[in-house]
């Protein structure tokens, strides 16, 4: 069985064992499942718990002394690949083919605005540079390798060095309307898509200008 990235064979096997037993396993149960000693299991669990991949959970009655069980944390669950991108791309492609470009563009803009609404409400009273900084951090949680420029600019900007929908954007550039609508709603500013990887640029770059009253 292949190892998980950044983990050795025993830790990978331990994490997979917990993945298949989501209600939790005791140290003895893990040791039996892996064919290793309790001492080895405790050592690995200590490291995995410290790093946030496993959690102590309920006490399990095993016939002898009650034992604490361990489960995967949310962080641990995210170690295992999920084909979100493949499903999302297929759904978006089907949506565009069924509804047509104009209607799909309208829906994407609406979706982007809905995604950015709560963030925009929380940021509306902050100066534009602070809004853009907060948006950058939010984009990172959505899977974007997003960064602010190292030197201050007249108009704040965000550079994203990956695109969640890069493959689709090369043939259906209207997908970028989702990002633009999200950024505009969250920032309350005018957003210029100054550079785009789908068009051959090194990164996607979004420049923000405060709206005129």
N, C-alpha and C positions, 0 to 999 in steps of 0.2 A: 504494500500500500504506500502511495507517495507521501512524502513529508509536506507539511504545510510550510509556507514561506516563513523563514525566521525561527523555526522550531525544529528540534531534533526528532529522531524517530519515536522515542518513548513519549515525549510530550505531544507529538502529533497524534499518536495512537490514543493517548489519554483524552485529548480533546474530542476525537471522533467517537470514543466510547461514551462520553457525556452527551454528545450530539444525539446519539441513538438511544439515550436513556434520560429524557428530559425531566423526568420526575426526580432525578438525583440518585447518586450512588455513594455508598460509604467507602472509606479507605480500603476496607477488606474486599469489598466487591470490585473496586477498581484494580486492586492488586491481583485478584483472581482472574479478572478479565484480561489483564495485560501479561500475566505470568511473571510478575516481578514482586519484590518484597514490599512490605508495608512501609519500611523506611524510605525506599526509593520513591514510592507514591507520595509520601508526606513531603519529601524534598521538592518534588515537581509541583505539587499542589501549592506549596508555600510560595514558589516563584510565580506561578500562574495567578494565584490570588493577589499577590502583591502588585502584579501588572494589570490586574483588572479583568482577566479572562475567565475566571471562575469565581463562584460565590458559595459561601456556606449557606445551607438551607436547613430545612426541618430536621428534627431528631427522628431517626428510624429505629424501631424496635427490631432487633435481629435475633432474638431468642436468648441473648446474653445481655451484656451491658449496652444500653441504648447508644447509638452512634450518630454523629453528625454526618449529614449527606452533603454532597457538592453538586452544583449544576453549572452549566455555562452561563455567563453573563451576556448581556446584549452585545458587548464588545466581542466576547468569544463567539457568539453566533455569527457575527459579521466576518469572521475569518473564513467562512465557507462561501464559495462563490455562488452568486445568484445572477441569472441571466436577465436582469432588469433591462439592460440596454437592448438586447435582441428583441424582447417582447415589445418594448416601447417603440422601437424603430418600425416593427411590423405593424403595430396599431396605427402609428402616425402615417405610414405609407398607405395603408388601407383607407384611412380617413380622407387623405388627400385625393386618392383615386375615386372615392365614392362621392365626396361633396364638391370637388373641384377646388381650384386654387383660391378663388375669392372668398368662398364661404369658410374654407379651412383657415385662411388668414384671419378672418374675423374671430373665429373660435380660438385661435392661438393667442390673439391679443387679449381676448377676454380672460383666458386661462392665466396669462401672465399677470394681468392686473389683479386677479383674485389672489395669486401667489404673493404678490408684493403688497397687498392692502394692509395687512396687520403690521408689517415692518414699517410701512410708510406712516401709519398712525403713530407708532412709537417714536419715530424720528422727526416728525414734522417741525418740532420746535428747536431742533439743533441746527447749527451752521452746516452749510453744504459739505465742507470737507469732512466733518464728523459723520454726516449721513453716509457719505461715500465709503468711509472707513468701515462703518458698521455693515454696510451692504457687502463689502469685500469679504468680511468674516462669514457672513451668511452664505455667500456663494461657495466658500470652501466647504461648508457642511453639505452642500448640494452636489459636491463632486468636482467642482472647478478648481484648477490650479490658478487661483486669482491673486493678484498682487497689486499694490499701489506703487507708483513710481518712487524711486529713491530720493529724487529731488522734487521739491514742491513745484507745481505748475499753476498757471493762471486759472485754468479750469481743471478741477480734479478729474482724474481718470482712473480706470481699472483696466489692467491687462490680464487676460485669461489665456494660459498657454495650452489648454486643452479645451475641446468642445464636446459636450455630452452627446450631441447629435451630429458629429462631424461627417460621418459617412452619408447621412441623409441630407445634410446642408449643402453638400457638393452638387446635388441634383435638384434639391428643393430648398432654395435659399430663403423662402418665406418662413421656414421654421425659426429663423433668427428673430422674427417678430415676437415670439414668446419671450425671449430674453429681453428684448428692448422694452416690451410692455411691462415686464416685471421690474426692470431697473427704473423706468419712468415713474411707475406707481410708488415704488419704495423710496425713491429720492425726491419726488415732487419737482424734478428738474427736467430740462430738455436733454435728451441723450443722443449723442452722435455716434454712430457705429463707424469709428474712424478707421478700423482695420479689421479684416476678417480672414480667418484661416481657410475657410472654404473657397476664398478667392486667391489663395496662395500666399497670404501674409504669414509672418512668423507667429503671430498671436492675434486673438480678438481683442480690440481696444475700444473701450467705451469712454467717451468724454462727456462730462456733465456741465451744463450751464444753467444757472439760476433763471427761473422763469421771470419775465418782466411783468410787473403789476399792471 
